[in-house]
Amino acid sequence: MDSRTTLPPQDRPYSKLAKYYDLLGWSDFTLRLMPHLTAFFRAIGGLPDEFLDIACGTGVLTNILSANGVRVTGIDISPQMIRAAKSKQYLTKPKFHVGDMRTFDLGQTFPVTGCFYDALNHLSSEMDLLAAFSKAASHTEKGGYYIFDVLTPIGLKHWKPYWAQKSGHYLVCQRGHFNSANKTRVVHIEAFVKTGLRSEHVEEVLTETAFEIDVVKQLLARAGFRKLVLKPFVRYKTLASAGRLVFICRK
Ligand SMILES: C[S@@+](CC[C@H](N)C(=O)[O-])C[C@H]1O[C@@H](n2cnc3c(N)ncnc32)[C@H](O)[C@@H]1O
């Protein structure tokens, strides 16, 4: 197992960012994802009764699905992200678990399983990706679906090397370096957040890995997914030029 996710909980990625994740704008990704999800749910005949959100983060998607009556289970490796998810109000009562997407076992299957916002790029090897796909498969009903997004090698390479955003309450900056030899990007995130009279300085270092699309397809087949639809993420026109892809798989 790789060292990024076998770290003690307080040192895992997102441990410090968790409390400010939504405030700093990362929750917006789910809004960008919605056209894909809406089209997907329409294509499969409507919202499922249950949904497993793997790497659920702060529960942004859980909240939207729950508001539409879906019973959601969320798992995430970060206890701090799960704590932030649990602190929200939901219409249906979601279940949240701290767990590693490569090893978790809920002893249950779901009609639809999802994993979003390049959560799979947080894994560092093809072996880990296969483990994550196998766990997604063992938690998906026969005939059920697994939907996820991934950053492609193009997407990870062309991620802005430096980025900053400011509001009345915070300043957040990211700087990253892409290593083309192993297709990884190390991203340093630094934020200054003002809450009331106090201000806090938060720093995190995340590493993301890009996987070749043919490899992703092969690993999905090995994990037991048989049918596949592949789409460029909303702002891209073609699969070949896409920095992010959405995969829809059927078990
Ligand atoms: C960019 S966030 C996305 C969170 C959420 N899916 C969203 O759309 O806002 C990536 C998430 O992946 C989680 N994560 C990273 N490695 C993981 C692993 N091995 N198992 C489960 N969760 C993991 C992180 O803790 C983090 O919450």
The ligand as a MOL file (V3000), in Angstrom:
LIG
                    3D

  0  0  0     0  0            999 V3000
M  V30 BEGIN CTAB
M  V30 COUNTS 27 29 0 0 0
M  V30 BEGIN ATOM
M  V30 1 C -10.7780 16.0540 -4.3490 0
M  V30 2 S -11.5040 15.2280 -2.9960 0 CHG=1
M  V30 3 C -13.0960 14.7930 -3.6930 0
M  V30 4 C -14.1510 14.6460 -2.6240 0
M  V30 5 C -15.5740 14.4770 -3.1690 0
M  V30 6 N -15.7020 13.2750 -3.9620 0
M  V30 7 C -15.9920 15.6940 -3.9500 0
M  V30 8 O -16.4140 15.5230 -5.1110 0
M  V30 9 O -15.9500 16.8130 -3.4060 0 CHG=-1
M  V30 10 C -10.6820 13.6610 -3.0020 0
M  V30 11 C -11.1540 12.7830 -1.8610 0
M  V30 12 O -10.5850 11.4830 -2.0100 0
M  V30 13 C -10.3390 10.9770 -0.7160 0
M  V30 14 N -9.3940 9.8640 -0.8210 0
M  V30 15 C -8.1070 9.9010 -1.2620 0
M  V30 16 N -7.5670 8.6720 -1.2330 0
M  V30 17 C -8.5480 7.8290 -0.7880 0
M  V30 18 C -8.6110 6.4350 -0.5440 0
M  V30 19 N -7.5460 5.6410 -0.7540 0
M  V30 20 N -9.7650 5.9090 -0.0970 0
M  V30 21 C -10.8550 6.6940 0.1280 0
M  V30 22 N -10.8530 8.0340 -0.0530 0
M  V30 23 C -9.7090 8.5900 -0.5350 0
M  V30 24 C -9.7940 12.1910 0.0290 0
M  V30 25 O -9.8070 12.0430 1.4300 0
M  V30 26 C -10.7300 13.2790 -0.4720 0
M  V30 27 O -11.8720 13.4110 0.3360 0
M  V30 END ATOM
M  V30 BEGIN BOND
M  V30 1 1 1 2
M  V30 2 1 2 3
M  V30 3 1 2 10
M  V30 4 1 3 4
M  V30 5 1 4 5
M  V30 6 1 5 6
M  V30 7 1 5 7
M  V30 8 2 7 8
M  V30 9 1 7 9
M  V30 10 1 10 11
M  V30 11 1 11 12
M  V30 12 1 11 26
M  V30 13 1 12 13
M  V30 14 1 13 14
M  V30 15 1 13 24
M  V30 16 1 14 15
M  V30 17 1 14 23
M  V30 18 2 15 16
M  V30 19 1 16 17
M  V30 20 1 17 18
M  V30 21 2 17 23
M  V30 22 1 18 19
M  V30 23 2 18 20
M  V30 24 1 20 21
M  V30 25 2 21 22
M  V30 26 1 22 23
M  V30 27 1 24 25
M  V30 28 1 24 26
M  V30 29 1 26 27
M  V30 END BOND
M  V30 END CTAB
M  END
